Amino acid sequence: MPQSFGRRKQIKIPESIRELIAKSPFAHLTTLNSTGGPQVTVVWVGIEGEDFVIGHLHLPTYQKVKNIRRDPRVALSMLSDATNAQGLREYLVVYGDARVTEGGPFDLLQRLGRLYLGPNAVYPPAAMRNIPGWITRITPARFAGVGPWVVPTAHE
């Protein structure tokens, strides 16, 4: 049985994170290889409900898909364009559990393509629309980094 963050109660994505995602930062998706080492991929990311979503036009043999199916624990990190009062660049790290579902990435990739490539972008191009597609959904377990999304804990 794969490991999991085991969060029973789904946490809400704060407005500050929704505002960051709306600015289309490139994100780093980190999955775990079978040896326990990290595998990092740069991805476009959106939000649907209380999940982060990533579209893929790949075969299911790609490493990140295999890794998520074996162990759903992932980390997603992205850099903000804001600087905090101490002069540090804000960044977000999302820890959560991911699941990959077959089909449905085209509408998501068209929406994200307009954010990442420009408002008139058409993505995926017609030549790529017959490639099998996948959507990764990440249910957040906690948020970290530097920014308004970090809630101080009692030990900090």
BALOBA-1460 file (C-alpha; in Angstrom, 3 decimals):
// residues 156
<rec num="1" residu="m" x="0.000" y="0.000" z="0.000"/>
<rec num="2" residu="p" x="1.441" y="3.417" z="-0.940"/>
<rec num="3" residu="q" x="2.319" y="5.922" z="1.715"/>
<rec num="4" residu="s" x="0.077" y="8.961" z="2.129"/>
<rec num="5" residu="f" x="-0.003" y="12.192" z="4.044"/>
<rec num="6" residu="g" x="-3.208" y="10.676" z="5.439"/>
<rec num="7" residu="r" x="-5.046" y="13.926" z="5.844"/>
<rec num="8" residu="r" x="-8.641" y="13.135" z="6.757"/>
<rec num="9" residu="k" x="-9.992" y="16.657" z="6.556"/>
<rec num="10" residu="q" x="-9.405" y="18.447" z="3.281"/>
<rec num="11" residu="i" x="-7.867" y="21.845" z="3.805"/>
<rec num="12" residu="k" x="-9.036" y="24.900" z="1.926"/>
<rec num="13" residu="i" x="-6.738" y="26.693" z="-0.475"/>
<rec num="14" residu="p" x="-6.412" y="30.264" z="0.853"/>
<rec num="15" residu="e" x="-7.164" y="33.266" z="-1.330"/>
<rec num="16" residu="s" x="-3.478" y="34.291" z="-1.214"/>
<rec num="17" residu="i" x="-2.546" y="31.031" z="-2.964"/>
<rec num="18" residu="r" x="-5.345" y="31.420" z="-5.513"/>
<rec num="19" residu="e" x="-3.978" y="34.894" z="-6.289"/>
<rec num="20" residu="l" x="-0.470" y="33.471" z="-6.752"/>
<rec num="21" residu="i" x="-1.688" y="30.712" z="-9.096"/>
<rec num="22" residu="a" x="-3.644" y="33.284" z="-11.152"/>
<rec num="23" residu="k" x="-0.273" y="34.902" z="-11.971"/>
<rec num="24" residu="s" x="0.816" y="31.612" z="-13.623"/>
<rec num="25" residu="p" x="4.099" y="30.808" z="-11.894"/>
<rec num="26" residu="f" x="5.943" y="27.801" z="-13.216"/>
<rec num="27" residu="a" x="5.799" y="25.078" z="-10.590"/>
<rec num="28" residu="h" x="8.171" y="22.280" z="-9.673"/>
<rec num="29" residu="l" x="6.399" y="18.965" z="-9.112"/>
<rec num="30" residu="t" x="8.473" y="16.589" z="-7.001"/>
<rec num="31" residu="t" x="7.554" y="12.910" z="-6.893"/>
<rec num="32" residu="l" x="9.410" y="9.998" z="-5.307"/>
<rec num="33" residu="n" x="11.261" y="7.438" z="-7.417"/>
<rec num="34" residu="s" x="11.144" y="3.784" z="-6.380"/>
<rec num="35" residu="t" x="14.610" y="4.238" z="-4.811"/>
<rec num="36" residu="g" x="13.245" y="7.051" z="-2.613"/>
<rec num="37" residu="g" x="15.085" y="9.777" z="-4.512"/>
<rec num="38" residu="p" x="13.277" y="12.842" z="-5.880"/>
<rec num="39" residu="q" x="12.116" y="13.303" z="-9.462"/>
<rec num="40" residu="v" x="11.407" y="16.945" z="-10.357"/>
<rec num="41" residu="t" x="9.397" y="18.238" z="-13.322"/>
<rec num="42" residu="v" x="8.470" y="21.827" z="-14.210"/>
<rec num="43" residu="v" x="4.700" y="22.080" z="-14.776"/>
<rec num="44" residu="w" x="1.842" y="24.482" z="-15.368"/>
<rec num="45" residu="v" x="-0.588" y="24.418" z="-12.452"/>
<rec num="46" residu="g" x="-4.189" y="25.480" z="-11.894"/>
<rec num="47" residu="i" x="-6.812" y="25.090" z="-9.195"/>
<rec num="48" residu="e" x="-10.142" y="23.258" z="-9.415"/>
<rec num="49" residu="g" x="-12.174" y="23.348" z="-6.226"/>
<rec num="50" residu="e" x="-9.705" y="22.591" z="-3.423"/>
<rec num="51" residu="d" x="-7.238" y="20.640" z="-5.592"/>
<rec num="52" residu="f" x="-4.236" y="21.729" z="-7.606"/>
<rec num="53" residu="v" x="-4.429" y="20.396" z="-11.165"/>
<rec num="54" residu="i" x="-1.778" y="19.645" z="-13.776"/>
<rec num="55" residu="g" x="-2.469" y="18.453" z="-17.327"/>
<rec num="56" residu="h" x="-0.160" y="16.067" z="-19.183"/>
<rec num="57" residu="l" x="-0.006" y="14.939" z="-22.784"/>
<rec num="58" residu="h" x="2.133" y="11.914" z="-22.107"/>
<rec num="59" residu="l" x="2.049" y="8.214" z="-22.037"/>
<rec num="60" residu="p" x="1.479" y="6.577" z="-18.642"/>
<rec num="61" residu="t" x="5.068" y="5.309" z="-18.788"/>
<rec num="62" residu="y" x="6.460" y="8.735" z="-17.887"/>
<rec num="63" residu="q" x="8.282" y="8.728" z="-14.588"/>
<rec num="64" residu="k" x="6.110" y="11.217" z="-12.711"/>
<rec num="65" residu="v" x="2.952" y="9.245" z="-13.551"/>
<rec num="66" residu="k" x="4.545" y="5.945" z="-12.488"/>
<rec num="67" residu="n" x="5.830" y="7.545" z="-9.292"/>
<rec num="68" residu="i" x="2.440" y="9.007" z="-8.306"/>
<rec num="69" residu="r" x="0.682" y="5.715" z="-8.926"/>
<rec num="70" residu="r" x="3.186" y="3.941" z="-6.669"/>
<rec num="71" residu="d" x="3.421" y="6.629" z="-3.968"/>
<rec num="72" residu="p" x="0.979" y="9.577" z="-4.025"/>
<rec num="73" residu="r" x="3.064" y="11.877" z="-1.797"/>
<rec num="74" residu="v" x="4.210" y="14.923" z="-3.746"/>
<rec num="75" residu="a" x="5.554" y="18.420" z="-3.242"/>
<rec num="76" residu="l" x="4.735" y="21.327" z="-5.511"/>
<rec num="77" residu="s" x="6.794" y="24.516" z="-5.236"/>
<rec num="78" residu="m" x="6.586" y="27.885" z="-6.966"/>
<rec num="79" residu="l" x="8.124" y="31.322" z="-6.705"/>
<rec num="80" residu="s" x="5.981" y="34.406" z="-6.165"/>
<rec num="81" residu="d" x="6.679" y="37.810" z="-7.678"/>
<rec num="82" residu="a" x="6.284" y="39.424" z="-4.223"/>
<rec num="83" residu="t" x="8.938" y="40.279" z="-1.641"/>
<rec num="84" residu="n" x="8.131" y="40.244" z="2.073"/>
<rec num="85" residu="a" x="8.982" y="42.925" z="4.661"/>
<rec num="86" residu="q" x="12.362" y="41.260" z="5.373"/>
<rec num="87" residu="g" x="13.303" y="41.474" z="1.690"/>
<rec num="88" residu="l" x="12.840" y="37.743" z="1.015"/>
<rec num="89" residu="r" x="11.214" y="36.577" z="-2.186"/>
<rec num="90" residu="e" x="7.979" y="34.787" z="-1.312"/>
<rec num="91" residu="y" x="7.520" y="31.182" z="-2.384"/>
<rec num="92" residu="l" x="4.970" y="28.454" z="-1.830"/>
<rec num="93" residu="v" x="5.458" y="24.760" z="-1.136"/>
<rec num="94" residu="v" x="2.423" y="22.483" z="-1.228"/>
<rec num="95" residu="y" x="2.700" y="19.029" z="0.329"/>
<rec num="96" residu="g" x="-0.079" y="16.660" z="-0.557"/>
<rec num="97" residu="d" x="-1.370" y="13.472" z="-2.101"/>
<rec num="98" residu="a" x="-1.719" y="13.199" z="-5.866"/>
<rec num="99" residu="r" x="-3.812" y="11.000" z="-8.094"/>
<rec num="100" residu="v" x="-3.598" y="10.609" z="-11.857"/>
<rec num="101" residu="t" x="-6.683" y="10.107" z="-13.996"/>
<rec num="102" residu="e" x="-6.765" y="9.264" z="-17.667"/>
<rec num="103" residu="g" x="-8.391" y="11.676" z="-20.083"/>
<rec num="104" residu="g" x="-9.660" y="15.227" z="-19.871"/>
<rec num="105" residu="p" x="-6.483" y="17.318" z="-20.062"/>
<rec num="106" residu="f" x="-7.383" y="19.296" z="-23.187"/>
<rec num="107" residu="d" x="-9.765" y="21.828" z="-21.628"/>
<rec num="108" residu="l" x="-7.409" y="22.257" z="-18.666"/>
<rec num="109" residu="l" x="-4.377" y="22.730" z="-20.924"/>
<rec num="110" residu="q" x="-6.270" y="25.256" z="-23.072"/>
<rec num="111" residu="r" x="-7.156" y="27.246" z="-19.954"/>
<rec num="112" residu="l" x="-3.620" y="27.067" z="-18.573"/>
<rec num="113" residu="g" x="-2.101" y="27.758" z="-21.989"/>
<rec num="114" residu="r" x="-3.865" y="31.122" z="-22.084"/>
<rec num="115" residu="l" x="-2.281" y="31.986" z="-18.721"/>
<rec num="116" residu="y" x="1.226" y="30.682" z="-19.417"/>
<rec num="117" residu="l" x="1.545" y="31.391" z="-23.154"/>
<rec num="118" residu="g" x="-0.747" y="34.394" z="-23.629"/>
<rec num="119" residu="p" x="-4.467" y="35.173" z="-23.923"/>
<rec num="120" residu="n" x="-4.689" y="34.131" z="-27.586"/>
<rec num="121" residu="a" x="-2.696" y="30.913" z="-27.250"/>
<rec num="122" residu="v" x="-4.124" y="27.706" z="-28.641"/>
<rec num="123" residu="y" x="-2.710" y="24.798" z="-26.707"/>
<rec num="124" residu="p" x="-2.400" y="21.953" z="-27.245"/>
<rec num="125" residu="p" x="-1.886" y="22.369" z="-30.995"/>
<rec num="126" residu="a" x="-4.083" y="20.274" z="-33.267"/>
<rec num="127" residu="a" x="-1.219" y="17.856" z="-34.004"/>
<rec num="128" residu="m" x="-1.037" y="16.915" z="-30.308"/>
<rec num="129" residu="r" x="-4.737" y="16.413" z="-29.625"/>
<rec num="130" residu="n" x="-4.680" y="12.677" z="-30.329"/>
<rec num="131" residu="i" x="-1.976" y="12.028" z="-27.703"/>
<rec num="132" residu="p" x="-3.317" y="10.276" z="-24.599"/>
<rec num="133" residu="g" x="-3.807" y="12.738" z="-21.816"/>
<rec num="134" residu="w" x="-3.808" y="12.667" z="-18.048"/>
<rec num="135" residu="i" x="-4.713" y="14.994" z="-15.224"/>
<rec num="136" residu="t" x="-2.881" y="15.009" z="-11.917"/>
<rec num="137" residu="r" x="-4.931" y="16.287" z="-8.991"/>
<rec num="138" residu="i" x="-3.118" y="17.198" z="-5.797"/>
<rec num="139" residu="t" x="-5.065" y="17.380" z="-2.545"/>
<rec num="140" residu="p" x="-3.051" y="19.615" z="-0.231"/>
<rec num="141" residu="a" x="-2.099" y="18.385" z="3.241"/>
<rec num="142" residu="r" x="-0.169" y="21.509" z="4.245"/>
<rec num="143" residu="f" x="1.415" y="24.691" z="2.923"/>
<rec num="144" residu="a" x="4.936" y="25.962" z="3.615"/>
<rec num="145" residu="g" x="7.385" y="28.518" z="2.284"/>
<rec num="146" residu="v" x="7.541" y="32.281" z="2.760"/>
<rec num="147" residu="g" x="4.327" y="34.240" z="2.286"/>
<rec num="148" residu="p" x="0.853" y="34.923" z="3.629"/>
<rec num="149" residu="w" x="-0.152" y="31.255" z="3.174"/>
<rec num="150" residu="v" x="2.173" y="30.128" z="6.001"/>
<rec num="151" residu="v" x="0.433" y="29.930" z="9.376"/>
<rec num="152" residu="p" x="2.909" y="30.047" z="12.286"/>
<rec num="153" residu="t" x="2.735" y="27.056" z="14.597"/>
<rec num="154" residu="a" x="3.197" y="26.938" z="18.376"/>
<rec num="155" residu="h" x="6.849" y="25.796" z="18.068"/>
<rec num="156" residu="e" x="7.890" y="28.670" z="15.785"/>
